[in-house]
Amino acid sequence: MKKISKQEASILKKMKIQKGFWIGICLMISTIVGAVTDNIGIWLSVGIAVGVALESNQKK
């Protein structure tokens, strides 16, 4: 296996922990579910709420 350099390690570390990751993922999922069920308003608010909850409970 190839060893990674310090620069690659720092890039991976930055990519790993980004603020708002869970909010974005939940918004994408809720938008798809809302479009399929023709009730996008409820699903967007559910997605935001779940994303914020996951974001706040994420270990730092």
Secondary structure, DSSP 8 states (H G I E B T S, - for coil): -----HHHHHHHHHHHS-TTHHHHHHHHHHHHHHHHHT-HHHHHHHHHHHHHHHHHHS--
